[in-house]
Amino acid sequence: MALLPVDEALAKILDGVKPLSAEPVKLENAIGRVLATPVIAKRNQPPFAASAMDGYALRHVDQLKPLTLIGTSAAGHAFKGHIKPGTCVRILTGAPLPQGADTVVIQENVGRNGAIIRVQTETPLAKNIRRAGLDFGRGDILLEANTKLRPRDLGLAAAGNAPTLKLRRQPHVVLFTTGDELVLPGHAARADQIYSSNSHAIEAMATSLGARVTNLGIIRDSLAATRAAIRKGLKADILVTTGGASVGDHDYVQEAFKASGIKINFWKIAMRPGKPFMHGRKGRLHVMGLPGNPVSALVTARLFLKPLVEAMLGLAPDEDAAVAILTEPLRQNDDRQDYIRAALTTAPDGRRSVCPFPLQDSSMQRTLQQSNALIIRDPHASAAKPGDIVRVLPLDF
């Protein structure tokens, strides 16, 4: 059976995927979540003309005359009277401009003798005043739908008096990894065991993307145990497994998927690393069987899990592929699309260069950690030499 190209695999995964429903969430719990509807300002900001400086509020036409101080306007404590000819008010930053005033003279430009004020440096009309609605007006769209919320977005929403936001429901990802050879970090490992890393990395990736993750941990190599774990994930939005996706004597994932009523969409992709990736569906549930090798698991999660989660959140797909100048030769490629771990550097003039790591074994996590990009090599690509332009995918996990 011919291997499925990467682009076709992604298209099959995303086919028919729609953003999840909306739910109300308090502002303090909204960081990193995605807006389902726009945030509309409920009032002007500032809601009144306000002083931008500490100084004195007065009529511009009076500033060359001696002025009588008649009160103070402070933030949260507005002056209640009216500025009449020949008078002024002490005003502090953020305080409402008193009625009748049209200019604020900063305190450094004023001389004071008791209640008598003299302006020493003439100030332009309307200087040092923030007009009402300077930042935004009532009814303005402050944040568009499908915005992933950052701290400054939450600050803007709060300023617009939006204590609760309509956010996309977080995709629920249920995750487990299979293998009798695995043991959790911190536990004693036999001589024939290794420490499990895939589920920690994939959980962190899915969480950073905006998903809610239930990690079932390590599932032992048996059909019954694998089916039991799958049953716990059938009500999720996405079920992710790592390991057991091949056809070895102890690989039960595909058999357990089928026995659980999951229709396998495809299995095996024309890519390296990550060939034994699997995708299936059962109703609204998406199932991803990631390879067991750590680099393969993370690369396939980046290429397929990330866009699926983002599509469920209503986010636009990334346009993050770039090009760079190759610094080391690469051999002619075979029929699989390669994702080669590499170091990407940017020169002061903006030109990018990329150097592949010499060893690319899919079990080598340290090389992946040291990489900041993947060189993308198309199937059957010709040999490449230093100075050639290659496609790169900057790493964001």
N, C-alpha and C positions, 0 to 999 in steps of 0.2 A: 504494500500500500504506500502510495506517495506521501511524503511528509507535507503537512499543511504550512504554507508560508505565514510568516509572522503577521503581516497586515491582514490577511484573511482570517487568521485566528482572532485577532482583536475585533474585527468587524462582526464575527459570529457572536462573540461575547457581548458586545454592546447592542446587538440587534434587539430592538423593542424596549430597551431600558429607558424608563422615564424617571424624573425626579420623584423622590419620596414625598409623602404628605407633610403638611406643616403642623407645628405644635407651638403653643405659647411657652416662652421661656423668660424667666426674670433676667434683667440686664446683667446682674452679677454672675450669672451662670452661662453667659453667652459667648465667652471668649473662644475663638477657634471654630465656632459654629457658622452655619451658612444661612443667610436671610432667604426666606421664601417670598416675602413681600417687601416693598420699599418701606423705609422709615421716613415719615412725613413730619415736618416741624409743626408743633402745636402752638407755637408763639414766636414772636420776633426775638432775635438775639443780637444786641441787647434789646430788652423790651422798652427802653427809654433812651433818650439822648444822655450820654454819660461822659464824665471827665476821663481823659486819658492820662492825666498827670495830677500831681498835687499842686494846688495853686489857688487862684481866686477867680470866681465866676462873675462876669460883669457884662455891661453893654459895651460893644466895641466903640461906639461914639463917645463914651465917657472916659476912656482909658487915660487921656491926658489930663484929667481933672483929679483933684483930691477926692477920694471916695470914702464913704462911711461903711464900715463893716457891720452887717446886721444879722449875721448868723453863720451856721456851718451846715454843709451837706456832706455826709459820710456814707460809705457803702452800707446799705441796709437802714439808713437813717436820713431820709431825704429832708431837705429844707422845705418847710410847708408854705413859706411866704412867697412874695413876688419881688423881683429885682426892679426897683424904680430908679429913675434918673438920679445919679450921684451916689448910688449904693453898690455894694458888692457882697459876695458871700465866700467865706473860706470853703474850699471844696477839695475833697480827697479822691484819689484814683478810684474809678468805678462807681462813684456816687452820681445820682441823678442830677442833671443840669437844672437849676431852678428856673421857674417861669420868668421870662423877661430877659434872661442872659443869653448871649449869643457868642461868647468868647471866653476862653480860660487862659489866664496869664500864669505861667509857671512861677512858683514861689521864689525862685532865684532872681526873677526879674522885677521883684516888688520890694519896696521899702515900707516898713510899718512903724507907726508911732501910736501906740494904744489902739484906738478904733479907727484911726485914719490911715488909709492905704494910698500909696503913690506908685504908679507904674513907671518903672525906670527904663524899660526897653519896650518900644511899641510892638504889639503882637497883631498878626493878621486876623481878619474876621474869621470866626468859626474855628480858629486854631485850637488844637488839643481837645477836640470834642469828637466822640464816637457817636455817629448818628444812630437812631433807633433802626434796627434791622441791618446794621452794617455787616454782620457775619452771615445771617440768613433771615428770611422772612417766614411768617406763618404760612403753611401750605407748601413750602419748598421741599423738594425731595432731597433728603440729607444722605441717604444711603440707598443704592439701587438693590433690587432683588438679586440673588445669587452672589452676594458679596460674602467672602469669608472674613469673619470679624476679627480685627486686630484691636489692640488696646486703644489706639486713637479713634477707631470707629465707635467703640463703646462710649468714649468721652463725648463724641459728637451726638450720639443718640441720647445720652443723658442730658446734654445741653438743650436738645429739642423736646425734652419732657416725654421720653419714651421709656417708661419703667419696665415694660414687657415687650418682647419682640416675637414676631412670627418667624420661626426657624424651621429649616428642613429637619425632619426626623433623622437622627443619626443611623446610618446603616448598621445593623447588628451583625457582627462577624463572629462566628464560632470557629475556633481554631484548635487543632490537635496535631501532634506529630507521632509517628509510629516508629517502633524499632526496639527490639530486645537489647540492642547494643547501647542504648541511651540511658543516661542517668542525669538527674537534675543537678545543676551546680550546687555545691555545698554538701552533697551526699557522697558517701564512700562509693568509689567506682572499682569494679573488678578489673583485672588485667585485660580482659577482652571487651571492655566498655569504653565509651567516650562521653563527654559531657554534652548535653543537648543545648543547642544554640538557636536552631531555626525558629522555634516558637517564640522565643524572646524577641528576636529581631523582627519577625513578621508582626507580632502583636504591637511592637513599638511603631512600626511603619503604618499599620492600619489606624492606630490611635492618632498618630500625627496627621493623618489624612482626614480625620474627622469621624471615624467610625467608633462604635462602642463594641468592645471586644470581650468575649468570654473565652478564656484559654483553658482547655480541658487537660493540658499537659501531655504526658507521654502515654500512649496506648500500646499495649503489648501486641506482638505479632501473632494474632489469631483472628480468624474470621468473626467469631462471636464478639470479641472485644472491639473490633473495628466497627461492626454493625451497631453495637450498643452506643459507641461514641457518636456515630452518624445520627442515630435517633435523637440525641440531645441537640443536634444542630438543625433539625428539619424545619423548625419554626423561625430560623434566622433569615436574614436577607442573603448572607453569603456564608457558605461553609468552606473552610480552607483546611486542607490536610497537607502535611509535608512528609515525604518518604512513602515507600510502599506503592509507588505509582508505576513501577515496571512490571515485569512478568517473572520475577524470580520465585523460588519455592516459598519464600516468606513474604511475598508482596500480595496483600489481600485487599488493598483499597479499591481497585476497580471492581473486583467481584462483589465487595460489600456495597458499593454504590449501586450496582445493578440490582442486587438483592433488596435494596431499600427503595426501589422504584424510581431511581434517578436515571434519567436518560442521558447517556454520554453523547455530548455534542461533537467532540473530537478528542483524539489522543495522539500525541507525538507531533511536534512542531519542527520545522526545518530551521532550527536555531542552535547555537552553541554559545554558552551553556544553556541547558534547560529543555533538551529534546523531549523527555518523557512527561511534559506538562499535559494535564487533562482538564477538560471543562465539561460540565453537565448541568442539567436543569431538572427541577421538580417543582412545577407550579411557578411561584415567584422566586423560589430559592435558586441561587447560583451556587454551583459547586466547583471548586478549583482544587485539583490534585497537583500540588507542587512537587518537584523532585526533592530527594533527600539530601543531595549534596548542597552545602550551605550557600555557595555562590550561585548555583543554579536556582535555588529557592528564592533568593533575594532578587536576582535579575528578573526572573519570571514574575515575581510579585510587583516589581517596579513597572514592568511592561504591561501587565494585564490586571492585577488587583487595583493598582492606583487609578487607572482610567475608569474602572467599573465603579469604585467608590465615588469618584468625582462626578460621574454621570448620575448616580443616585442622589447626589447632593445638588445637582443642577449646575455644576461648575463647567465652564468651557474647557475643552481639552487643551493641554499644554502645547505650545509651539516652541519646544525647547531644544530641538536638534540644531546643531551648529556645525561649522566647518573649522578645520585647523590644518596646519602644515605638519606633515609627518616627519619625525626625526630619525626613525629607524626603519629598515626594510620590513616588509610583510610578504609572506608567501602567497601564491595564488590560492584562492579559496575554493572549497568544494561546494556541494549543493546545499549547505546550511548557512544561514545568516549568522555571522559572528558578532559577539559583543565582547570586545577585548579590553580588559582592565588597563588603564593608562593614567599617566600624569599629564594634566593639561596646564599650560602656563600661558600667561598673557603678557606681551611686551608693552613697554610704555606707549608705543604707537598704536596699540590695540590689536596687533596681530597675535593670533593664537598658534601655539605649537603643541604637539601632543606626542608623548613617548610611551609606547606600549611596554608593559612589564614583560620580561623574558619568559617567565613561567606562568601558565594560564590554567593550571589544574583546577577543576571546579570545587575541590575541597579546601582551597587555600584562602581562608577568610582574611588573613593578615594582608595579603595582596589587595583584596577588595577594600579593606579599611584604609590602605595607603593610597588608593586610587581616588581621583576626583572626576573621572570621566570614563566612558566606555567608547571605544572606537567601533563604529558600525561598519561591518564589511558585508556587502551584498553577496548572495550566492553566486559562485563562479566568478567572483571579482578577480581581475588580473593581479599579478604580483605588483606591489607598490614599493616605491623607492623613496628615500629621504627627499623632501621638497614637494612631494605630491600632496594634493589637497584631499583630505578624508572627512567623512562625517563623524561627528562626535555627539554623545549624549552626556551632558554634564550630570554628575551624580548629585542627588538631593536626598539621599537616605543614608 
